Amino acid sequence: MGDSHLIPLAFMMSGESGTLREIRGIRHHGPIDPVVTRAKRTIRRPSRRHLLTQDKGPRMEHRLKSMGFLPGTRIKMIKNDPGTPLIVGIGDCRVCIGRGIAMRVMVEKD
């Protein structure tokens, strides 16, 4: 199954349900590009590009797994109001997560 059927958890509406498929990586800034000037000084300037890494951040991944966010788990969106954290139902529990994390949790809607 391709990525076309997957959406971020944060895009689900209240009352919708789906199956958790994967947790996407974290964005990191690219390496710093050195620029040499005429005075033989090296000036470092940050790169404008972002890299999507396969390292999901061990702390974030461990934290989500301990809360029940495992691939294949059924998820139901309880509350998704603008400007507030999401309330998600996993099994018999309700979990509150922030939008930044919810954008990395990919779900296949029913």
Buried (B, 14 or more C-beta within 10 A) or exposed (E): EEEEEBBBBBEBEEEBEBEBBBBBBBEEEEEEEEEEEEEEEEEEEEEEEEEEEEEBBEEBBEEBEEBBBEEEBEBBBBBBEEEEBBBBBBEEEEBEBEBEBBEBBBBBBE
